[in-house]
Amino acid sequence: MRIIEDKLIREINEKTDIVQLVSEYIELEKAGKNYKGLCPFHDDTNPSFSVSPEKNIAMCMTCKEGGQPITFLRKIKNISFNEAALELASRAGIEVKGVDVKKDPNEKFYLLMHDASIFYQYNLKNSEGGEKALDYLSKREVRGELIDHFQIGYATRGDALYRMLKDKGYAVSDMIALGLVKQGDDGKYYDLFADRVIFPITDPKGHVVGFSGRTLSAKDRAKYINSPETVIFKKGLLLYHFHEALSEIRKNGQVVLYEGFFDVISSYVAGIRHGIATMGTALTKNQARLIKSVTDSIVIAYDGDDAGLKATDQAITMLDQAKLRTEVLEIPEKMDPDDFIKAYGPEVYEARFGEHTKDGYAFRYGYYKHESDLDNANDRKTFRDRVQKMIRYADLSVRDFYRKKLARDLNLDVEDIAVSRKPREIPPKKTVQKGVVNRYIKAELYVILMMIHSKDTALSVQKKLKTTDYADHIAAALRMRIESFYVKHDTFDEEAFIKTLGEEERTYFEEKVKQNTFYRWTQDTDESEVDGYVETIKQANMKRRIDYLNKKIREDPDHAEGYVKERDVLRGEIKK
């Protein structure tokens, strides 16, 4: 969507040397008038990324990713259009007034965590305990460049981190708030992580927001401890190695999901560099949405033991809801990927992709069957119920395939395997006709999309609507949020806007607005179309009033005349 005036966008693009910009990220070779290189957005073996100085554009001839300088930078760095435009404007010496990237209120926390991460990395190679940590990592075949890529560190015992951060001027309250330092009963401060190998956790933008520490002592009860939940570290919203793998995810058009850090690291050595991991918890809806934001395809490579198979089953449900194309990698002998790679080698592991992967339905069917004793009546019923539930909302061809398969395994006729083809249950709507409600709700959704696209439209719409004019109270609240946002900002910044939303508003925005085809609107707004939607929203208010009047007519027939007259006037207005 456009967030800076077209004139400024053109100027920034024109004054940016596209060849120089792209050269910062990939190696280019001259090819006639243009330049060519390996595409940074997909797994490219034959240079297909073309850069045209004459047209000032960089585009892959295969995957069609790229664009003019601002678009290229936005995609390659996974930043907002606003951030990319301002970065290039600064390089070109172009002043952009009235348009800026809102300063992140957590910036001081990111700086503190960055310095803590650097300190841990220094300790790994320059402390007595670090030698023990390096020896442990070496035994797990993690050395040199791997340590540097994953920014692995070591936490000493005592208060060394606390003293370093204090010397750098950081507030003790911030150290405690971020879960790095604790205060003992004696009033002294000490570091939370002690004698542990440290894995930094980054957010999707690359900020270090938390740590996970792996013990080096067999006496510790907890093998891993994580940073506590803080203002910037929320485990259910983050995935290990997500930011670092973004380029590889784009190249492969896919992500591989693991359970553990060492699985990600070992697979990286094996050439599977688009791996990410959860952090000891079940996959969440937010994590599934995060994956969906960068790819439509995922391979689950959880441990091959019973717990891993169960977690895979649960993860598939989340990924299906996010509409991801899911495959499952089979890990034999109840091994985890890290153990398998060390036992059989990177080449054997890499070869399993494609040869030993199953789609989500095939995996679950096999898993449910393996867990069942089909000679046991209870198990037969459970197996049947699980499969029927699995295919209830599947494509017709998938549903019929597994009905036949289930019938064969249970020695039944296909007709005996009844699977409801009804859509997912939706709570019944009150009194109002379904089609009419959809018309009003859709109108309000489209108005929201147009408001996001244009500040002028947003402010204009809100002037035309009263607080009682709405089809959905959450959507109406979101409209007001957009208006308030534009009072302080000239352009729409999704990240900054989401931070202003309450829980219900955020859910509506994520599930209804962002998932709509027209969210990434690129066309100019048609004012007459906007006015049409505004009028429809006003009708929703009238329709509510009509419902109220009908209720009063039924409850108080002695005074119905006035109610009937008002109702009929409103009906006439709607008909117009």
Buried (B, 14 or more C-beta within 10 A) or exposed (E): BBBBBEEBBEBBBEBBEBBEBBBEBBEBEEEEEBBBBBBBBBBBEEBBBBBBBEEBBBBBEEBEBBBBBBBBBBBBBBBBBBBBBBBBBEBBEBEBEEBBBEEBEBEEBBBBBBBBBBBBBBBBEEBEBBEBBBEBBEEBBBEEEBBEEBBBBBBBEEBBBBEBBBEEEBEEEBBBBBBBBBEEEEEEBBBBBBBBBBBBBBBBBBBBBBBBBBBBEEEBEEEBBBBEEBEBBBBBBBBBBBBBBBBBBBBBBBBBBBBBBBBBBBBBBBEBBBBBBBBBEEBBBBBBBBBBEBBEBBBBBBBBBEEBBBBBBEBBBBBBEBEBBBBBBEBEEEBBBBBBBBEBEBEEBBEBBEEEBBBBBBBBBBBBBEBBEEEEEEBBEBBBEBBBEBBBBBEEEBBBBBBEBBBEBBEBEEEEBEBEEEEEEEEEEEEBEEEBBEBBBBBBBBBBBBBBBBBEBBBBBBEBBEEEBBBBEBBBBBBBBBBBBBEEBEBBBBBBBBEEBEEEBBEBBBEBBBEBEBBEBEEEBEEEEBEEBBBBBBBBBBBBBBEEBBEBBEEEEEEBEEBEEBBEEBEEEBEE
